[in-house]
Amino acid sequence: MIFDDLSIFEGKSIEEKKKLFGNKKKSIYINTLHRSNMMLNPLNLKHLNSLDENIADVVTLNLEDAIAPSRKKEALCNIALFLSHLENSNSFIVIRTNPFDEGGKEEIEFLNAFGFDAIRLAKVKSPKELESALKILNKDRELHFSLETKEAFACISTLKIDERITTANLGMLDLLASLRLPQSIVKIANPTIDHILTKFLIECKTVNIRPVSFMFQDYNDTDGFRKWCEYEKSMGFESKACMGPKQAIIANEVFNIDNFELEKAQYIKEIFERNSSNGINGFMDDRYGFIDEPIYRDALNILKNQLYHEI
C-alpha cells in the first residue's frame, strides 16, 4: 500500500489534496507482461492505494466514461496525488484520458509531471488525434488508444504513426454503438463478433500494435470470463481487459505460457540451429515431426514472450 491511512484525505478539497502532493516519480516500466489489463476508478482511493502491489500486469486509471463530468477534476487530482507518492510498481500503469479535444489535451499536459508508463486516448477516430497527443506527451511515455469508433475500425492500420504507439484496446460496446449494432450479439462464435475480433487482431499485428481484447461486463460470471479468455487465446490474443482482481487472476492464468510450450520451443530452437549450422533448414524430427524455418520462428516468438514474463 502507498499510504497506511487513507483517512487523511477524507473531506479534502482538490486544492487541499494538491498541497499533499509528494515528490516521488516511479521509473518507466518498459518490460512487462500484458496478459491482464485492469481498469480502476480513480475516485476510489483504495484502488489507487494498491498501485504498488496490484496483481494485474497492466493497470489503467480511467478518467473517461466511468467518471461524471462534475468529478473529472477530482479524479485527475487523485491520480496525481497517489502517483506523486509511488516509488515502485509491478504493474504497467496507463492513464485513460478523455478524447483529445474534450479534456484529453489538458489532462496529458498536467500528468506529464508524474510517474506513469502510458497514456490511453479515448474515442480516437483518425491519426490526427494521436499525432496531436504525441506532440505534448513526454517522449519516454507510450501512447495507447481505445478503438471504439467505426471511423477508427475502418482504418486501424493507419493509426501506427509512431513507434510510441504500442497498444490498442478494443472497446466492444462503444464500437457496436458506433456501428449501430446491438450488444446482444456479443456471444462466443457469433460471426459478426468473430469478424470484429479477427480484423482488430490481424490489423494490429500487421503494424506491430498490441491488441487488447474487450472487457467482459459480468464481473461475477467468472466461468463466462474464462471461456472468453480461452476462446480469444485460441484466436491469437495475448491480453484482455479486466474489471477487477478476479478477472485479472483468470486472464493471467489463461494467457500465460505453460511449461510444455516452453520446453518444446527451446527444443525446436536448439535442434533447428544445430541442423542449420550444417546447412539443413528443413528436417524430420522424432519428437515433433517436420521442422523448418517457420516452425523455428514460432518457437523464437514463444521464447521471446517468456523473456518478458521473467523481466
C-alpha positions as protocol buffer text, in pm:
chain_id: "A"
residue {
  index: 1
  type: MET
  ca { x: 0 y: 0 z: 0 }
}
residue {
  index: 2
  type: ILE
  ca { x: 118 y: 352 z: -75 }
}
residue {
  index: 3
  type: PHE
  ca { x: -43 y: 504 z: 237 }
}
residue {
  index: 4
  type: ASP
  ca { x: -108 y: 332 z: 569 }
}
residue {
  index: 5
  type: ASP
  ca { x: -407 y: 551 z: 645 }
}
residue {
  index: 6
  type: LEU
  ca { x: -644 y: 695 z: 384 }
}
residue {
  index: 7
  type: SER
  ca { x: -848 y: 889 z: 635 }
}
residue {
  index: 8
  type: ILE
  ca { x: -611 y: 1184 z: 597 }
}
residue {
  index: 9
  type: PHE
  ca { x: -777 y: 1254 z: 261 }
}
residue {
  index: 10
  type: GLU
  ca { x: -1137 y: 1241 z: 383 }
}
residue {
  index: 11
  type: GLY
  ca { x: -1328 y: 1562 z: 317 }
}
residue {
  index: 12
  type: LYS
  ca { x: -1030 y: 1725 z: 146 }
}
residue {
  index: 13
  type: SER
  ca { x: -1095 y: 1958 z: -148 }
}
residue {
  index: 14
  type: ILE
  ca { x: -897 y: 1937 z: -470 }
}
residue {
  index: 15
  type: GLU
  ca { x: -683 y: 2233 z: -365 }
}
residue {
  index: 16
  type: GLU
  ca { x: -618 y: 2078 z: -24 }
}
residue {
  index: 17
  type: LYS
  ca { x: -516 y: 1749 z: -187 }
}
residue {
  index: 18
  type: LYS
  ca { x: -273 y: 1932 z: -415 }
}
residue {
  index: 19
  type: LYS
  ca { x: -90 y: 2056 z: -107 }
}
residue {
  index: 20
  type: LEU
  ca { x: -31 y: 1690 z: -14 }
}
residue {
  index: 21
  type: PHE
  ca { x: 143 y: 1602 z: -343 }
}
residue {
  index: 22
  type: GLY
  ca { x: 473 y: 1425 z: -293 }
}
residue {
  index: 23
  type: ASN
  ca { x: 791 y: 1443 z: -498 }
}
residue {
  index: 24
  type: LYS
  ca { x: 835 y: 1078 z: -592 }
}
residue {
  index: 25
  type: LYS
  ca { x: 832 y: 962 z: -953 }
}
residue {
  index: 26
  type: LYS
  ca { x: 849 y: 594 z: -1033 }
}
residue {
  index: 27
  type: SER
  ca { x: 1076 y: 486 z: -1314 }
}
residue {
  index: 28
  type: ILE
  ca { x: 933 y: 391 z: -1653 }
}
residue {
  index: 29
  type: TYR
  ca { x: 840 y: 19 z: -1663 }
}
residue {
  index: 30
  type: ILE
  ca { x: 944 y: -95 z: -2010 }
}
residue {
  index: 31
  type: ASN
  ca { x: 942 y: -475 z: -1994 }
}
residue {
  index: 32
  type: THR
  ca { x: 621 y: -619 z: -1862 }
}
residue {
  index: 33
  type: LEU
  ca { x: 355 y: -875 z: -1926 }
}
residue {
  index: 34
  type: HIS
  ca { x: 26 y: -763 z: -2075 }
}
residue {
  index: 35
  type: ARG
  ca { x: -195 y: -1064 z: -2002 }
}
residue {
  index: 36
  type: SER
  ca { x: -437 y: -871 z: -1783 }
}
residue {
  index: 37
  type: ASN
  ca { x: -529 y: -504 z: -1827 }
}
residue {
  index: 38
  type: MET
  ca { x: -736 y: -400 z: -1526 }
}
residue {
  index: 39
  type: MET
  ca { x: -942 y: -82 z: -1521 }
}
residue {
  index: 40
  type: LEU
  ca { x: -953 y: 114 z: -1196 }
}
residue {
  index: 41
  type: ASN
  ca { x: -1175 y: 403 z: -1094 }
}
residue {
  index: 42
  type: PRO
  ca { x: -959 y: 687 z: -952 }
}
residue {
  index: 43
  type: LEU
  ca { x: -1247 y: 814 z: -739 }
}
residue {
  index: 44
  type: ASN
  ca { x: -1190 y: 502 z: -527 }
}
residue {
  index: 45
  type: LEU
  ca { x: -884 y: 581 z: -315 }
}
residue {
  index: 46
  type: LYS
  ca { x: -847 y: 215 z: -212 }
}
residue {
  index: 47
  type: HIS
  ca { x: -791 y: 127 z: -578 }
}
residue {
  index: 48
  type: LEU
  ca { x: -521 y: 391 z: -615 }
}
residue {
  index: 49
  type: ASN
  ca { x: -357 y: 286 z: -291 }
}
residue {
  index: 50
  type: SER
  ca { x: -288 y: -61 z: -435 }
}
residue {
  index: 51
  type: LEU
  ca { x: -87 y: 65 z: -735 }
}
residue {
  index: 52
  type: ASP
  ca { x: 235 y: -59 z: -578 }
}
residue {
  index: 53
  type: GLU
  ca { x: 115 y: -419 z: -533 }
}
residue {
  index: 54
  type: ASN
  ca { x: -156 y: -486 z: -790 }
}
residue {
  index: 55
  type: ILE
  ca { x: -187 y: -836 z: -936 }
}
residue {
  index: 56
  type: ALA
  ca { x: -272 y: -715 z: -1287 }
}
residue {
  index: 57
  type: ASP
  ca { x: 7 y: -685 z: -1543 }
}
residue {
  index: 58
  type: VAL
  ca { x: -138 y: -355 z: -1660 }
}
residue {
  index: 59
  type: VAL
  ca { x: -343 y: -110 z: -1454 }
}
residue {
  index: 60
  type: THR
  ca { x: -549 y: 152 z: -1639 }
}
residue {
  index: 61
  type: LEU
  ca { x: -669 y: 453 z: -1439 }
}
residue {
  index: 62
  type: ASN
  ca { x: -988 y: 564 z: -1607 }
}
residue {
  index: 63
  type: LEU
  ca { x: -1068 y: 933 z: -1646 }
}
residue {
  index: 64
  type: GLU
  ca { x: -1322 y: 886 z: -1921 }
}
residue {
  index: 65
  type: ASP
  ca { x: -1672 y: 741 z: -1936 }
}
residue {
  index: 66
  type: ALA
  ca { x: -1690 y: 597 z: -1583 }
}
residue {
  index: 67
  type: ILE
  ca { x: -1634 y: 944 z: -1433 }
}
residue {
  index: 68
  type: ALA
  ca { x: -1913 y: 1203 z: -1429 }
}
residue {
  index: 69
  type: PRO
  ca { x: -1811 y: 1539 z: -1584 }
}
residue {
  index: 70
  type: SER
  ca { x: -1855 y: 1711 z: -1247 }
}
residue {
  index: 71
  type: ARG
  ca { x: -1593 y: 1482 z: -1088 }
}
residue {
  index: 72
  type: LYS
  ca { x: -1327 y: 1453 z: -1360 }
}
residue {
  index: 73
  type: LYS
  ca { x: -1101 y: 1716 z: -1197 }
}
residue {
  index: 74
  type: GLU
  ca { x: -1126 y: 1531 z: -867 }
}
residue {
  index: 75
  type: ALA
  ca { x: -1033 y: 1201 z: -1034 }
}
residue {
  index: 76
  type: LEU
  ca { x: -737 y: 1365 z: -1211 }
}
residue {
  index: 77
  type: CYS
  ca { x: -615 y: 1516 z: -883 }
}
residue {
  index: 78
  type: ASN
  ca { x: -645 y: 1177 z: -709 }
}
residue {
  index: 79
  type: ILE
  ca { x: -430 y: 1011 z: -976 }
}
residue {
  index: 80
  type: ALA
  ca { x: -163 y: 1279 z: -947 }
}
residue {
  index: 81
  type: LEU
  ca { x: -167 y: 1260 z: -566 }
}
residue {
  index: 82
  type: PHE
  ca { x: -104 y: 887 z: -550 }
}
residue {
  index: 83
  type: LEU
  ca { x: 146 y: 883 z: -836 }
}
residue {
  index: 84
  type: SER
  ca { x: 343 y: 1156 z: -658 }
}
residue {
  index: 85
  type: HIS
  ca { x: 394 y: 916 z: -365 }
}
residue {
  index: 86
  type: LEU
  ca { x: 453 y: 599 z: -573 }
}
residue {
  index: 87
  type: GLU
  ca { x: 811 y: 472 z: -585 }
}
residue {
  index: 88
  type: ASN
  ca { x: 773 y: 128 z: -746 }
}
residue {
  index: 89
  type: SER
  ca { x: 507 y: -86 z: -909 }
}
residue {
  index: 90
  type: ASN
  ca { x: 500 y: -432 z: -1064 }
}
residue {
  index: 91
  type: SER
  ca { x: 220 y: -316 z: -1294 }
}
residue {
  index: 92
  type: PHE
  ca { x: 250 y: -114 z: -1613 }
}
residue {
  index: 93
  type: ILE
  ca { x: 49 y: 200 z: -1533 }
}
residue {
  index: 94
  type: VAL
  ca { x: -173 y: 355 z: -1800 }
}
residue {
  index: 95
  type: ILE
  ca { x: -396 y: 660 z: -1768 }
}
residue {
  index: 96
  type: ARG
  ca { x: -704 y: 662 z: -1988 }
}
residue {
  index: 97
  type: THR
  ca { x: -779 y: 1022 z: -2073 }
}
residue {
  index: 98
  type: ASN
  ca { x: -1082 y: 1178 z: -2231 }
}
residue {
  index: 99
  type: PRO
  ca { x: -1085 y: 1240 z: -2608 }
}
residue {
  index: 100
  type: PHE
  ca { x: -808 y: 1484 z: -2705 }
}
residue {
  index: 101
  type: ASP
  ca { x: -1039 y: 1778 z: -2779 }
}
residue {
  index: 102
  type: GLU
  ca { x: -1268 y: 1706 z: -2483 }
}
residue {
  index: 103
  type: GLY
  ca { x: -1021 y: 1747 z: -2199 }
}
residue {
  index: 104
  type: GLY
  ca { x: -759 y: 1493 z: -2303 }
}
residue {
  index: 105
  type: LYS
  ca { x: -506 y: 1757 z: -2410 }
}
residue {
  index: 106
  type: GLU
  ca { x: -516 y: 1934 z: -2075 }
}
residue {
  index: 107
  type: GLU
  ca { x: -505 y: 1604 z: -1885 }
}
residue {
  index: 108
  type: ILE
  ca { x: -191 y: 1490 z: -2067 }
}
residue {
  index: 109
  type: GLU
  ca { x: -19 y: 1825 z: -2012 }
}
residue {
  index: 110
  type: PHE
  ca { x: -95 y: 1808 z: -1638 }
}
residue {
  index: 111
  type: LEU
  ca { x: 4 y: 1441 z: -1598 }
}
residue {
  index: 112
  type: ASN
  ca { x: 340 y: 1473 z: -1774 }
}
residue {
  index: 113
  type: ALA
  ca { x: 498 y: 1576 z: -1444 }
}
residue {
  index: 114
  type: PHE
  ca { x: 409 y: 1247 z: -1273 }
}
residue {
  index: 115
  type: GLY
  ca { x: 533 y: 888 z: -1295 }
}
residue {
  index: 116
  type: PHE
  ca { x: 333 y: 657 z: -1521 }
}
residue {
  index: 117
  type: ASP
  ca { x: 403 y: 446 z: -1831 }
}
residue {
  index: 118
  type: ALA
  ca { x: 145 y: 530 z: -2097 }
}
residue {
  index: 119
  type: ILE
  ca { x: -149 y: 747 z: -2190 }
}
residue {
  index: 120
  type: ARG
  ca { x: -454 y: 580 z: -2342 }
}
residue {
  index: 121
  type: LEU
  ca { x: -650 y: 818 z: -2561 }
}
residue {
  index: 122
  type: ALA
  ca { x: -1026 y: 758 z: -2580 }
}
residue {
  index: 123
  type: LYS
  ca { x: -1264 y: 771 z: -2878 }
}
residue {
  index: 124
  type: VAL
  ca { x: -993 y: 802 z: -3144 }
}
residue {
  index: 125
  type: LYS
  ca { x: -1127 y: 845 z: -3495 }
}
residue {
  index: 126
  type: SER
  ca { x: -817 y: 913 z: -3705 }
}
residue {
  index: 127
  type: PRO
  ca { x: -439 y: 952 z: -3679 }
}
residue {
  index: 128
  type: LYS
  ca { x: -489 y: 1326 z: -3623 }
}
residue {
  index: 129
  type: GLU
  ca { x: -574 y: 1292 z: -3252 }
}
residue {
  index: 130
  type: LEU
  ca { x: -279 y: 1059 z: -3196 }
}
residue {
  index: 131
  type: GLU
  ca { x: -44 y: 1297 z: -3373 }
}
residue {
  index: 132
  type: SER
  ca { x: -164 y: 1584 z: -3153 }
}
residue {
  index: 133
  type: ALA
  ca { x: -122 y: 1377 z: -2836 }
}
residue {
  index: 134
  type: LEU
  ca { x: 230 y: 1268 z: -2931 }
}
residue {
  index: 135
  type: LYS
  ca { x: 338 y: 1631 z: -2964 }
}
residue {
  index: 136
  type: ILE
  ca { x: 267 y: 1706 z: -2598 }
}
residue {
  index: 137
  type: LEU
  ca { x: 324 y: 1367 z: -2433 }
}
residue {
  index: 138
  type: ASN
  ca { x: 665 y: 1317 z: -2271 }
}
residue {
  index: 139
  type: LYS
  ca { x: 898 y: 1136 z: -2510 }
}
residue {
  index: 140
  type: ASP
  ca { x: 961 y: 847 z: -2270 }
}
residue {
  index: 141
  type: ARG
  ca { x: 591 y: 750 z: -2246 }
}
residue {
  index: 142
  type: GLU
  ca { x: 392 y: 516 z: -2467 }
}
residue {
  index: 143
  type: LEU
  ca { x: 68 y: 623 z: -2632 }
}
residue {
  index: 144
  type: HIS
  ca { x: -218 y: 372 z: -2639 }
}
residue {
  index: 145
  type: PHE
  ca { x: -564 y: 425 z: -2781 }
}
residue {
  index: 146
  type: SER
  ca { x: -915 y: 292 z: -2738 }
}
residue {
  index: 147
  type: LEU
  ca { x: -1066 y: 154 z: -3056 }
}
residue {
  index: 148
  type: GLU
  ca { x: -1430 y: 244 z: -3001 }
}
residue {
  index: 149
  type: THR
  ca { x: -1547 y: 421 z: -3318 }
}
residue {
  index: 150
  type: LYS
  ca { x: -1644 y: 300 z: -3663 }
}
residue {
  index: 151
  type: GLU
  ca { x: -1402 y: 554 z: -3812 }
}
residue {
  index: 152
  type: ALA
  ca { x: -1103 y: 403 z: -3630 }
}
residue {
  index: 153
  type: PHE
  ca { x: -1223 y: 49 z: -3701 }
}
residue {
  index: 154
  type: ALA
  ca { x: -1217 y: 128 z: -4073 }
}
residue {
  index: 155
  type: CYS
  ca { x: -852 y: 241 z: -4065 }
}
residue {
  index: 156
  type: ILE
  ca { x: -677 y: 50 z: -3786 }
}
residue {
  index: 157
  type: SER
  ca { x: -351 y: 2 z: -3974 }
}
residue {
  index: 158
  type: THR
  ca { x: -315 y: 376 z: -4044 }
}
residue {
  index: 159
  type: LEU
  ca { x: -306 y: 457 z: -3671 }
}
residue {
  index: 160
  type: LYS
  ca { x: 52 y: 335 z: -3625 }
}
residue {
  index: 161
  type: ILE
  ca { x: 212 y: 672 z: -3695 }
}
residue {
  index: 162
  type: ASP
  ca { x: 491 y: 646 z: -3437 }
}
residue {
  index: 163
  type: GLU
  ca { x: 685 y: 376 z: -3252 }
}
residue {
  index: 164
  type: ARG
  ca { x: 549 y: 507 z: -2922 }
}
residue {
  index: 165
  type: ILE
  ca { x: 201 y: 394 z: -3028 }
}
residue {
  index: 166
  type: THR
  ca { x: 221 y: 39 z: -2899 }
}
residue {
  index: 167
  type: THR
  ca { x: -123 y: -79 z: -2789 }
}
residue {
  index: 168
  type: ALA
  ca { x: -487 y: -71 z: -2896 }
}
residue {
  index: 169
  type: ASN
  ca { x: -772 y: -152 z: -2658 }
}
residue {
  index: 170
  type: LEU
  ca { x: -1095 y: -280 z: -2812 }
}
residue {
  index: 171
  type: GLY
  ca { x: -1399 y: -104 z: -2668 }
}
residue {
  index: 172
  type: MET
  ca { x: -1653 y: -351 z: -2797 }
}
residue {
  index: 173
  type: LEU
  ca { x: -1973 y: -196 z: -2661 }
}
residue {
  index: 174
  type: ASP
  ca { x: -1887 y: 156 z: -2777 }
}
residue {
  index: 175
  type: LEU
  ca { x: -1783 y: 20 z: -3116 }
}
residue {
  index: 176
  type: LEU
  ca { x: -2110 y: -168 z: -3154 }
}
residue {
  index: 177
  type: ALA
  ca { x: -2299 y: 151 z: -3068 }
}
residue {
  index: 178
  type: SER
  ca { x: -2097 y: 339 z: -3328 }
}
residue {
  index: 179
  type: LEU
  ca { x: -2181 y: 69 z: -3583 }
}
residue {
  index: 180
  type: ARG
  ca { x: -2547 y: 67 z: -3473 }
}
residue {
  index: 181
  type: LEU
  ca { x: -2528 y: -298 z: -3376 }
}
residue {
  index: 182
  type: PRO
  ca { x: -2695 y: -441 z: -3063 }
}
residue {
  index: 183
  type: GLN
  ca { x: -2493 y: -553 z: -2763 }
}
residue {
  index: 184
  type: SER
  ca { x: -2692 y: -877 z: -2758 }
}
residue {
  index: 185
  type: ILE
  ca { x: -2470 y: -1018 z: -3035 }
}
residue {
  index: 186
  type: VAL
  ca { x: -2168 y: -1031 z: -2802 }
}
residue {
  index: 187
  type: LYS
  ca { x: -2152 y: -1410 z: -2784 }
}
residue {
  index: 188
  type: ILE
  ca { x: -1878 y: -1661 z: -2844 }
}
residue {
  index: 189
  type: ALA
  ca { x: -1872 y: -1777 z: -3208 }
}
residue {
  index: 190
  type: ASN
  ca { x: -2112 y: -1507 z: -3325 }
}
residue {
  index: 191
  type: PRO
  ca { x: -1987 y: -1441 z: -3682 }
}
residue {
  index: 192
  type: THR
  ca { x: -2010 y: -1063 z: -3653 }
}
residue {
  index: 193
  type: ILE
  ca { x: -1817 y: -1056 z: -3326 }
}
residue {
  index: 194
  type: ASP
  ca { x: -1564 y: -1300 z: -3471 }
}
residue {
  index: 195
  type: HIS
  ca { x: -1514 y: -1066 z: -3766 }
}
residue {
  index: 196
  type: ILE
  ca { x: -1460 y: -768 z: -3537 }
}
residue {
  index: 197
  type: LEU
  ca { x: -1211 y: -960 z: -3322 }
}
residue {
  index: 198
  type: THR
  ca { x: -1025 y: -1104 z: -3620 }
}
residue {
  index: 199
  type: LYS
  ca { x: -998 y: -774 z: -3807 }
}
residue {
  index: 200
  type: PHE
  ca { x: -884 y: -597 z: -3489 }
}
residue {
  index: 201
  type: LEU
  ca { x: -625 y: -866 z: -3411 }
}
residue {
  index: 202
  type: ILE
  ca { x: -476 y: -904 z: -3759 }
}
residue {
  index: 203
  type: GLU
  ca { x: -462 y: -536 z: -3849 }
}
residue {
  index: 204
  type: CYS
  ca { x: -300 y: -450 z: -3516 }
}
residue {
  index: 205
  type: LYS
  ca { x: -45 y: -728 z: -3552 }
}
residue {
  index: 206
  type: THR
  ca { x: 31 y: -622 z: -3910 }
}
residue {
  index: 207
  type: VAL
  ca { x: 160 y: -283 z: -3790 }
}
residue {
  index: 208
  type: ASN
  ca { x: 310 y: -405 z: -3461 }
}
residue {
  index: 209
  type: ILE
  ca { x: 39 y: -280 z: -3227 }
}
residue {
  index: 210
  type: ARG
  ca { x: -52 y: -495 z: -2926 }
}
residue {
  index: 211
  type: PRO
  ca { x: -427 y: -578 z: -2941 }
}
residue {
  index: 212
  type: VAL
  ca { x: -607 y: -594 z: -2605 }
}
residue {
  index: 213
  type: SER
  ca { x: -946 y: -761 z: -2623 }
}
residue {
  index: 214
  type: PHE
  ca { x: -1262 y: -614 z: -2476 }
}
residue {
  index: 215
  type: MET
  ca { x: -1391 y: -605 z: -2120 }
}
residue {
  index: 216
  type: PHE
  ca { x: -1638 y: -871 z: -2008 }
}
residue {
  index: 217
  type: GLN
  ca { x: -1903 y: -682 z: -1815 }
}
residue {
  index: 218
  type: ASP
  ca { x: -2043 y: -950 z: -1582 }
}
residue {
  index: 219
  type: TYR
  ca { x: -1780 y: -944 z: -1310 }
}
residue {
  index: 220
  type: ASN
  ca { x: -1934 y: -1229 z: -1110 }
}
residue {
  index: 221
  type: ASP
  ca { x: -1957 y: -1467 z: -1409 }
}
residue {
  index: 222
  type: THR
  ca { x: -1603 y: -1599 z: -1380 }
}
residue {
  index: 223
  type: ASP
  ca { x: -1685 y: -1908 z: -1589 }
}
residue {
  index: 224
  type: GLY
  ca { x: -1808 y: -1689 z: -1873 }
}
residue {
  index: 225
  type: PHE
  ca { x: -1499 y: -1469 z: -1849 }
}
residue {
  index: 226
  type: ARG
  ca { x: -1268 y: -1771 z: -1858 }
}
residue {
  index: 227
  type: LYS
  ca { x: -1444 y: -1906 z: -2167 }
}
residue {
  index: 228
  type: TRP
  ca { x: -1392 y: -1574 z: -2346 }
}
residue {
  index: 229
  type: CYS
  ca { x: -1023 y: -1570 z: -2247 }
}
residue {
  index: 230
  type: GLU
  ca { x: -973 y: -1925 z: -2374 }
}
residue {
  index: 231
  type: TYR
  ca { x: -1163 y: -1850 z: -2694 }
}
residue {
  index: 232
  type: GLU
  ca { x: -963 y: -1535 z: -2762 }
}
residue {
  index: 233
  type: LYS
  ca { x: -635 y: -1709 z: -2685 }
}
residue {
  index: 234
  type: SER
  ca { x: -727 y: -1972 z: -2945 }
}
residue {
  index: 235
  type: MET
  ca { x: -765 y: -1685 z: -3194 }
}
residue {
  index: 236
  type: GLY
  ca { x: -420 y: -1545 z: -3112 }
}
residue {
  index: 237
  type: PHE
  ca { x: -490 y: -1281 z: -2847 }
}
residue {
  index: 238
  type: GLU
  ca { x: -245 y: -1245 z: -2559 }
}
residue {
  index: 239
  type: SER
  ca { x: -419 y: -981 z: -2349 }
}
residue {
  index: 240
  type: LYS
  ca { x: -765 y: -896 z: -2217 }
}
residue {
  index: 241
  type: ALA
  ca { x: -925 y: -604 z: -2037 }
}
residue {
  index: 242
  type: CYS
  ca { x: -1031 y: -686 z: -1682 }
}
residue {
  index: 243
  type: MET
  ca { x: -1285 y: -536 z: -1446 }
}
residue {
  index: 244
  type: GLY
  ca { x: -1124 y: -642 z: -1118 }
}
residue {
  index: 245
  type: PRO
  ca { x: -889 y: -885 z: -940 }
}
residue {
  index: 246
  type: LYS
  ca { x: -1099 y: -1197 z: -1006 }
}
residue {
  index: 247
  type: GLN
  ca { x: -1082 y: -1139 z: -1379 }
}
residue {
  index: 248
  type: ALA
  ca { x: -713 y: -1043 z: -1366 }
}
residue {
  index: 249
  type: ILE
  ca { x: -622 y: -1371 z: -1197 }
}
residue {
  index: 250
  type: ILE
  ca { x: -803 y: -1569 z: -1467 }
}
residue {
  index: 251
  type: ALA
  ca { x: -651 y: -1367 z: -1753 }
}
residue {
  index: 252
  type: ASN
  ca { x: -301 y: -1411 z: -1609 }
}
residue {
  index: 253
  type: GLU
  ca { x: -358 y: -1786 z: -1591 }
}
residue {
  index: 254
  type: VAL
  ca { x: -515 y: -1835 z: -1934 }
}
residue {
  index: 255
  type: PHE
  ca { x: -275 y: -1611 z: -2127 }
}
residue {
  index: 256
  type: ASN
  ca { x: 32 y: -1747 z: -1952 }
}
residue {
  index: 257
  type: ILE
  ca { x: 275 y: -1973 z: -2138 }
}
residue {
  index: 258
  type: ASP
  ca { x: 283 y: -2324 z: -1996 }
}
residue {
  index: 259
  type: ASN
  ca { x: 598 y: -2527 z: -1934 }
}
residue {
  index: 260
  type: PHE
  ca { x: 525 y: -2774 z: -2214 }
}
residue {
  index: 261
  type: GLU
  ca { x: 513 y: -2494 z: -2473 }
}
residue {
  index: 262
  type: LEU
  ca { x: 838 y: -2350 z: -2339 }
}
residue {
  index: 263
  type: GLU
  ca { x: 1021 y: -2681 z: -2336 }
}
residue {
  index: 264
  type: LYS
  ca { x: 901 y: -2757 z: -2689 }
}
residue {
  index: 265
  type: ALA
  ca { x: 1007 y: -2412 z: -2814 }
}
residue {
  index: 266
  type: GLN
  ca { x: 1351 y: -2442 z: -2654 }
}
residue {
  index: 267
  type: TYR
  ca { x: 1399 y: -2788 z: -2804 }
}
residue {
  index: 268
  type: ILE
  ca { x: 1297 y: -2670 z: -3152 }
}
residue {
  index: 269
  type: LYS
  ca { x: 1527 y: -2368 z: -3127 }
}
residue {
  index: 270
  type: GLU
  ca { x: 1826 y: -2581 z: -3033 }
}
residue {
  index: 271
  type: ILE
  ca { x: 1772 y: -2862 z: -3284 }
}
residue {
  index: 272
  type: PHE
  ca { x: 1697 y: -2621 z: -3571 }
}
residue {
  index: 273
  type: GLU
  ca { x: 2007 y: -2412 z: -3501 }
}
residue {
  index: 274
  type: ARG
  ca { x: 2217 y: -2727 z: -3480 }
}
residue {
  index: 275
  type: ASN
  ca { x: 2088 y: -2852 z: -3816 }
}
residue {
  index: 276
  type: SER
  ca { x: 2102 y: -2507 z: -3972 }
}
residue {
  index: 277
  type: SER
  ca { x: 2472 y: -2480 z: -3889 }
}
residue {
  index: 278
  type: ASN
  ca { x: 2516 y: -2781 z: -4120 }
}
residue {
  index: 279
  type: GLY
  ca { x: 2312 y: -2621 z: -4398 }
}
residue {
  index: 280
  type: ILE
  ca { x: 1986 y: -2807 z: -4322 }
}
residue {
  index: 281
  type: ASN
  ca { x: 1684 y: -2582 z: -4269 }
}
residue {
  index: 282
  type: GLY
  ca { x: 1411 y: -2845 z: -4306 }
}
residue {
  index: 283
  type: PHE
  ca { x: 1415 y: -3192 z: -4149 }
}
residue {
  index: 284
  type: MET
  ca { x: 1206 y: -3463 z: -3980 }
}
residue {
  index: 285
  type: ASP
  ca { x: 1232 y: -3481 z: -3603 }
}
residue {
  index: 286
  type: ASP
  ca { x: 1137 y: -3787 z: -3396 }
}
residue {
  index: 287
  type: ARG
  ca { x: 955 y: -3578 z: -3134 }
}
residue {
  index: 288
  type: TYR
  ca { x: 774 y: -3305 z: -3328 }
}
residue {
  index: 289
  type: GLY
  ca { x: 769 y: -3410 z: -3690 }
}
residue {
  index: 290
  type: PHE
  ca { x: 878 y: -3179 z: -3970 }
}
residue {
  index: 291
  type: ILE
  ca { x: 1067 y: -2869 z: -3852 }
}
residue {
  index: 292
  type: ASP
  ca { x: 1160 y: -2582 z: -4081 }
}
residue {
  index: 293
  type: GLU
  ca { x: 1221 y: -2208 z: -4055 }
}
residue {
  index: 294
  type: PRO
  ca { x: 857 y: -2101 z: -3992 }
}
residue {
  index: 295
  type: ILE
  ca { x: 837 y: -2355 z: -3705 }
}
residue {
  index: 296
  type: TYR
  ca { x: 1166 y: -2218 z: -3572 }
}
residue {
  index: 297
  type: ARG
  ca { x: 1042 y: -1857 z: -3586 }
}
residue {
  index: 298
  type: ASP
  ca { x: 728 y: -1954 z: -3392 }
}
residue {
  index: 299
  type: ALA
  ca { x: 948 y: -2111 z: -3123 }
}
residue {
  index: 300
  type: LEU
  ca { x: 1150 y: -1789 z: -3103 }
}
residue {
  index: 301
  type: ASN
  ca { x: 831 y: -1588 z: -3055 }
}
residue {
  index: 302
  type: ILE
  ca { x: 726 y: -1812 z: -2765 }
}
residue {
  index: 303
  type: LEU
  ca { x: 1066 y: -1778 z: -2600 }
}
residue {
  index: 304
  type: LYS
  ca { x: 1065 y: -1402 z: -2654 }
}
residue {
  index: 305
  type: ASN
  ca { x: 729 y: -1374 z: -2479 }
}
residue {
  index: 306
  type: GLN
  ca { x: 863 y: -1579 z: -2188 }
}
residue {
  index: 307
  type: LEU
  ca { x: 1154 y: -1338 z: -2156 }
}
residue {
  index: 308
  type: TYR
  ca { x: 905 y: -1064 z: -2075 }
}
residue {
  index: 309
  type: HIS
  ca { x: 749 y: -1294 z: -1813 }
}
residue {
  index: 310
  type: GLU
  ca { x: 1081 y: -1314 z: -1633 }
}
residue {
  index: 311
  type: ILE
  ca { x: 1189 y: -948 z: -1650 }
}
